[in-house]
Amino acid sequence: MGHAGMAETAVRYLRSVGAATVAEPAPAHPRPDLRAVGDDERLPLAAGEFRRVLGHFASGVTVITARAADEADSPAGFACQSFASLSLDPPLIAFMVARTSTTWPRIARAGAFCVNVLGAEQGELCRGFAVSGGDKFAGVDHTPAPVSGAPRLSGVPAWLDCTIHAVHTGGDHLIVVGRVDALDAVAEGGEPLLFHRGRFGGFSK
């Protein structure tokens, strides 16, 4: 008797003794009640007030750069204060960028980037990368980062060469997670460039 005949015999036997030959589907869990958030439940936050209050949180400043994705493109870069370390194992960092950014798509095409941590005397350098359009690298000395080839700006206290690990949505911004492939602190003990309440500053001793 072949395999098909044996299977048919087994099915006939199970039916004759009243055994179920097909598993019954598990009962579905009740769906949760879904409802819209009422207007009276929303916290009335004005954008200006949100920025004003969050401006009291001082942060460091970085410039995120990427090499040209192809011959028709040019290096990309923008000033970014929304930067943080994320994980030690594996080594991950994160930065946030506006979804309306015209620089981000060029970094995404490159697939990798360099985080340039700015020092206390590099406020003008930061301002150059904070504007839209134009050649942000004009007159700016840089060398290729060792893994990605992204511009590593001269004179920065520290840099991290990263590969894009993941991208998440966060309201009107994107949360970009990068895996660190190489890094170095060029100027140990150098003072950082700080951003607080709309102004650059540093430590006072």
N, C-alpha and C positions, 0 to 999 in steps of 0.2 A: 504494500500500500504506500503510495507516495505521500509527500508532506501535505498536499492539499486534501487528500482523502482522510488522512489522520485528523486534520483540523476540522473537517466536516463532521466526522464521527464524534469528536470531542464536543462540538457545539450541540449536536443532537442529544448527547448524553446529558449535558448540563441543562438543556431545556426540559428533558424528561423528568429530572429531579427538581425542577422549579428554581434552578439557580439563575441569577441574572447574568447575562452574557455581556452587558454594557453597563459600565459604572454610571450610577445616577449622578447628575451634576450636583455639586455642593450648593446649598442654598445661598443666594446672593445676600450680601450684607446690605442693610438699609442705607440708602443714600443720605448724606447729611443735608440738613436744611440750609439752603444757600439764599443769601439775601444781599442786597446792595447796602453799602455803608450810607447811613443817613447823613444829610447835611449838618445836622446838629451834633454828629459824632466826629466831624472833621475838625482838626485843630487849625484855626484861622491863622496861617503864617504868611506874612508878606515877604516876598523875595528879598527886599532891601533889609528888612529886619533880620532875616535868616543870615544874610551875609554879615551884617553888623555884629551880631552876637558871636558867630563863628570866627570872626576876625580877631577875637581875643585869644584864639589858640595860635601860638607862635609855631611856625614850622620851618624846616630847612627848605632850600631851593635847589632844584636840579634842572639840567637840560637833557631831555631825551633825544638821542640822535639815531639815525639809521642811514646806512649806505644807500646809494641809488639802486633801485630794484632792477633797472635795465639801462641800456646805453642812452635811451631817450630821456631818462629821468635824472635828477640831481639829488644830492644828499638832503635829508629831511631832518628837522629838529624843532623843538618847541620847549619853552620854559614850563616847568611843572613843579608845583609845591605839594601836590597830592601824591606823595610817594611814601612807601613804608616797607620795612622788612616784613616778611610773611611767615616763612618756615625755615628751620635750620636743616631738617632732613626730610625731603631734599631741599637744597638751598633755593628758596623762592622769594621774590620781591613782588610788589604790586604798585601800579600807578593808575591814576584815574585821568581820563581825557574826555572832553565834551564830545557828544555824538555828532555835533556840527563841525568838529575840527576838520580842516582841509589837509592837515599834516598827517593825522592818524592813518588814513588809507594808504599813504605812501610807506609808513612804517610797517603796516600790516602786510603790504606786498613784499617788503624785504624779509619779513619773518623773524627778524632779530633786531636788537637795539642795544645802545650803550647808555647807561645812566651816568651822567657827569654831575657829581656833587660839587656845588659851587662854594668857593671860599668867600671870606668877608669882603674882599676887595673886588669882587666880580659882579657888582650890581649892574654896571653898564653892559657887560656881556649878557646878563640875564635879560635886560630890557631889549636888547637886539633880537633875542629869540622869542620875546613875548609878543612881538608885532606880527600881523598877518601880511603875507606876500613879501616880495622882494627876495634878494639873495642874503639869507641870514648868515651865511658862512663867509661873506666878503670881508677880507682882512682878519679872519679868525684862524689862528694857527691850530692845526689838529693833525693827528696821526691815526692810522687805522687801528681799531681795537683788535686784539690778537685772534679772536674766534669769528666774530661777526663781520669784521671789517668796517663797522660803524665808526663815524668820527669820534675820536677821543680827544676832547678839547685840552689844549695845553694849559698848564697852570692850575688845573683843578686839584683839590686835595685828595679826591678819591674817585674811582670809577668802577662800574660793574658792567661786564659784557654778558648779555642775556639773549636767550632764545624765547620766543613767545610760547608760553605753556598753555594758557587758556585765556578766554575773553568772556566776561559776564556783563550783562546789562545791569545798570544801576540808575534807574530814572533817566535823567537827561545826560548821564555820563556812561562811559564804559569802564569796567574794571579789568585792567590788563594784568595778567599774572605772567611773570617772566622767570625762567629757570636760569640761575647764574652759572655761566660757563667759565668765567675768569673774572678776577677783581684785584684791585690793589689800592692801598692808601699811599699816595705819592708824598704827601706832606703831613707826616705824623705830627699831631699837636697843632695843626693849623686851625685858625678860627673859622667857623662856618658862616655863610651868609644866611641870615634869618629874615623871615617875612612875618610882619605883625601889624594888624590894623591898617593894611594897605601900604605899608612902608617897609623898606629894607632896613636892616639894622644888624647888630652883633652884640656880643657880650660886653658888659662894662665891668672893669675890674676895680 
